[in-house]
Amino acid sequence: MQSQQSNDIILDAADISHVYHSAYVLDRVSLQTRRGEFLTILGESGSGKTTMLRIISGLETPTHATRLEINGANVLGVPASQRDCTTVFQSYALFPHMSVAENVAYGLRLRKVGKEEMSKRTEQALAMVRLDQKGDRRINQLSGGERQRVALARALVTRPSILLLDEPLGALDEKLRQDMQTELIDIHRSLGTTFIYITHSQEEALTMSDRIVLMRNGRIEQRGNPEDLFDRPCSRFAASFMGFENLLAARVLELVPDGSVAVDCGGARFRGFCADTKPLAAGQDVVIAIRAERISPIAGTNAAGSQDNVLPCAFQGQTYRGKYTDVTASSVAGPIRLRTWDRGNAQASFNAISCRVEDCVILSS
């Protein structure tokens, strides 16, 4: 069983540290990736995610590493060209003087692949990204999305064990970016290649990943599947980064036998669940994290006997955002933001909000 589990690990990085100008860009980061997994390393600028990718690819040498293995082979000190991984960059890095097909075949030519085999694999790669009819075109004749697909085909044609993608959709407009997300998911499923994807976009991470690693200041803040990070952040930073609009100050009243935590939130008794690894205690200051779309506006008289958390508040204003409307309200616990898709709802008619216990995450403040 142990041997089978270790054979399933295609990337094994342990205690990776990197110092730049006396500052730790990476601080003892350990990361394992399973064969065929779509892993996303997510984080804000300066979190260390791109440095981690460059170290995996061989474009950067770590200051310290206990272990760095790809497919069971030690790659510390091994040049990037000799590692079984390929990188797709945001800038595409395509050769403008070459045709689309020549760009895709470039890596095979460097590896001295035979002409017939090179032609066959180039055609297959172009068909995979739906550019098989544009192999003769020049790069400047393609749209931004087509150029991104050429870069993807060029990376995949060499059949690497790991495909590294460094914010490859960052330069695309919103509609094209969403289309490319779908294409990447389809390509990943059809090939079964391990993808390690770098992004600062929580939407990209949630849409495409099997698993997400959230980084902060050179360390891993949280890791888990998309549902874990979306619904159960383990820290105030993770909640804020993953889009929890409401972070309300509260104080622990008691730990409830069903596993929930009862807190005082502006004089109202709230219950929620704690995803923080640190144990909570009565009297401790905490934060309640609640997503705007998980909050419902109600009239105070409708709250009697409710099993949900209820907090009195007053309507302040609203912002129409097309697909939904953001509503703001004031309360003794602080400003509240809620979201509604019902355009016919009379937003100013409520005097309280409610949310389910399972939608409230209790975190150390």
QUIPE-V862544 format. One record per residue. N is the residue number from 1. RES is the residue in one letter. SS is DSSP state (H for helix, E for strand, L for the rest). D_CENTER is the distance of its C-alpha to the mean C-alpha in Angstrom with 2 decimals. Layout:
N;RES;SS;D_CENTER  N;RES;SS;D_CENTER
//
This chain:
1;M;L;30.39  2;Q;H;29.18  3;S;H;29.84  4;Q;H;27.98  5;Q;H;24.88  6;S;H;25.05  7;N;H;25.62  8;D;L;22.33  9;I;E;20.48  10;I;E;20.09  11;L;E;18.51  12;D;E;19.89  13;A;E;19.33  14;A;E;21.18  15;D;E;21.82  16;I;E;20.55  17;S;E;21.77  18;H;E;22.29  19;V;E;24.60  20;Y;E;25.07  21;H;L;28.05  22;S;L;28.52  23;A;E;25.01  24;Y;E;22.41  25;V;E;19.36  26;L;E;18.30  27;D;E;20.04  28;R;E;20.61  29;V;E;17.18  30;S;E;17.49  31;L;E;15.19  32;Q;E;16.18  33;T;E;14.89  34;R;E;16.81  35;R;L;18.73  36;G;L;17.29  37;E;L;13.78  38;F;E;10.64  39;L;E;8.52  40;T;E;5.31  41;I;E;6.14  42;L;E;4.44  43;G;L;7.57  44;E;L;10.51  45;S;L;13.36  46;G;L;15.38  47;S;L;13.00  48;G;L;13.99  49;K;H;11.04  50;T;H;13.30  51;T;H;16.27  52;M;H;14.88  53;L;H;14.43  54;R;H;17.92  55;I;H;19.42  56;I;H;18.27  57;S;H;19.70  58;G;L;22.85  59;L;L;22.70  60;E;L;22.75  61;T;L;24.87  62;P;L;23.65  63;T;L;26.12  64;H;E;25.99  65;A;L;24.59  66;T;L;26.05  67;R;E;24.68  68;L;E;22.71  69;E;E;23.39  70;I;E;22.38  71;N;L;24.11  72;G;L;26.22  73;A;E;27.59  74;N;E;27.51  75;V;L;26.15  76;L;L;26.84  77;G;L;29.14  78;V;L;28.68  79;P;L;28.35  80;A;H;25.31  81;S;H;27.63  82;Q;H;28.51  83;R;L;25.11  84;D;L;23.93  85;C;E;20.75  86;T;E;20.25  87;T;E;18.02  88;V;E;17.17  89;F;E;17.13  90;Q;L;16.39  91;S;L;20.18  92;Y;L;21.05  93;A;L;23.92  94;L;L;26.33  95;F;L;30.12  96;P;L;31.87  97;H;L;35.25  98;M;L;34.12  99;S;E;33.75  100;V;H;30.56  101;A;H;31.95  102;E;H;33.03  103;N;H;29.59  104;V;H;28.10  105;A;H;31.00  106;Y;H;30.86  107;G;H;29.11  108;L;H;31.56  109;R;H;34.45  110;L;H;33.52  111;R;L;33.50  112;K;L;36.93  113;V;L;36.09  114;G;L;39.18  115;K;H;39.68  116;E;H;39.78  117;E;H;36.70  118;M;H;34.84  119;S;H;35.85  120;K;H;34.83  121;R;H;31.33  122;T;H;30.81  123;E;H;31.90  124;Q;H;29.59  125;A;H;26.54  126;L;H;27.56  127;A;H;28.17  128;M;H;24.72  129;V;L;23.21  130;R;L;26.18  131;L;L;28.00  132;D;L;30.96  133;Q;L;33.34  134;K;L;32.32  135;G;L;32.85  136;D;L;35.83  137;R;L;34.25  138;R;E;33.50  139;I;H;30.08  140;N;H;31.37  141;Q;H;32.26  142;L;L;28.67  143;S;L;26.19  144;G;H;22.85  145;G;H;21.11  146;E;H;23.86  147;R;H;23.53  148;Q;H;19.86  149;R;H;21.04  150;V;H;23.84  151;A;H;21.57  152;L;H;19.61  153;A;H;23.03  154;R;H;24.38  155;A;H;21.66  156;L;H;22.06  157;V;L;25.86  158;T;L;26.34  159;R;L;24.67  160;P;L;22.55  161;S;L;21.35  162;I;E;17.92  163;L;E;16.39  164;L;E;14.36  165;L;E;12.63  166;D;E;12.47  167;E;L;10.96  168;P;L;13.47  169;L;L;13.20  170;G;L;13.48  171;A;L;17.25  172;L;L;17.49  173;D;L;18.57  174;E;H;16.70  175;K;H;18.66  176;L;H;18.47  177;R;H;14.72  178;Q;H;14.49  179;D;H;17.22  180;M;H;15.61  181;Q;H;12.46  182;T;H;15.17  183;E;H;17.06  184;L;H;14.42  185;I;H;13.95  186;D;H;17.78  187;I;H;18.37  188;H;H;16.20  189;R;H;18.11  190;S;H;21.40  191;L;H;21.23  192;G;L;19.59  193;T;L;18.51  194;T;E;15.80  195;F;E;12.81  196;I;E;10.80  197;Y;E;8.41  198;I;E;7.92  199;T;E;6.50  200;H;L;7.06  201;S;L;6.27  202;Q;H;4.68  203;E;H;6.92  204;E;H;6.03  205;A;H;2.83  206;L;H;5.56  207;T;H;8.23  208;M;H;8.27  209;S;L;7.10  210;D;L;9.86  211;R;E;8.22  212;I;E;5.35  213;V;E;7.05  214;L;E;6.96  215;M;E;9.83  216;R;E;12.71  217;N;L;16.02  218;G;L;15.90  219;R;E;15.13  220;I;E;12.60  221;E;E;12.35  222;Q;E;10.92  223;R;E;9.88  224;G;E;10.19  225;N;L;9.57  226;P;H;7.62  227;E;H;11.03  228;D;H;11.41  229;L;H;8.78  230;F;H;9.82  231;D;H;13.47  232;R;L;14.22  233;P;L;12.77  234;C;L;15.06  235;S;L;15.91  236;R;H;16.76  237;F;H;14.28  238;A;H;11.32  239;A;H;13.01  240;S;H;13.57  241;F;H;10.18  242;M;L;8.76  243;G;L;11.78  244;F;L;14.71  245;E;L;17.58  246;N;E;20.31  247;L;E;20.80  248;L;E;24.45  249;A;E;26.72  250;A;E;28.56  251;R;E;30.69  252;V;E;30.78  253;L;E;33.90  254;E;E;33.62  255;L;E;31.60  256;V;L;32.36  257;P;L;33.47  258;D;L;30.95  259;G;L;28.14  260;S;L;27.29  261;V;E;28.07  262;A;E;30.61  263;V;E;30.33  264;D;E;32.41  265;C;E;30.59  266;G;L;33.12  267;G;L;35.89  268;A;E;34.17  269;R;E;33.32  270;F;E;29.71  271;R;E;28.17  272;G;E;24.59  273;F;E;22.71  274;C;E;21.55  275;A;L;18.33  276;D;L;19.31  277;T;L;20.85  278;K;L;23.72  279;P;L;26.65  280;L;L;27.82  281;A;L;31.49  282;A;L;33.79  283;G;L;34.22  284;Q;L;30.88  285;D;E;29.05  286;V;E;25.60  287;V;E;23.08  288;I;E;22.40  289;A;E;18.98  290;I;E;19.34  291;R;L;17.44  292;A;H;19.80  293;E;H;19.90  294;R;H;20.97  295;I;L;24.06  296;S;E;27.34  297;P;E;30.30  298;I;E;33.60  299;A;L;37.23  300;G;H;38.30  301;T;H;40.99  302;N;H;38.48  303;A;H;36.83  304;A;L;39.82  305;G;L;39.11  306;S;L;35.40  307;Q;L;33.29  308;D;L;30.32  309;N;E;29.71  310;V;E;31.75  311;L;E;31.96  312;P;E;34.63  313;C;L;33.53  314;A;E;34.83  315;F;E;33.48  316;Q;E;32.83  317;G;E;31.45  318;Q;E;29.04  319;T;E;27.04  320;Y;E;26.95  321;R;L;23.68  322;G;L;24.76  323;K;L;22.79  324;Y;L;23.22  325;T;E;25.10  326;D;E;23.93  327;V;E;26.73  328;T;E;27.50  329;A;E;29.95  330;S;E;31.60  331;S;L;32.25  332;V;L;33.75  333;A;L;30.33  334;G;L;29.02  335;P;L;27.62  336;I;E;25.84  337;R;E;23.57  338;L;E;23.56  339;R;E;22.65  340;T;E;24.98  341;W;L;25.26  342;D;L;29.03  343;R;L;30.69  344;G;L;34.08  345;N;L;33.34  346;A;L;35.58  347;Q;H;33.00  348;A;H;35.65  349;S;H;37.40  350;F;L;35.34  351;N;L;36.14  352;A;E;33.57  353;I;E;30.05  354;S;E;29.01  355;C;E;25.89  356;R;L;25.68  357;V;H;25.65  358;E;H;22.66  359;D;H;20.59  360;C;L;21.45  361;V;E;19.54  362;I;E;21.89  363;L;E;20.68  364;S;E;22.78  365;S;L;23.60
//
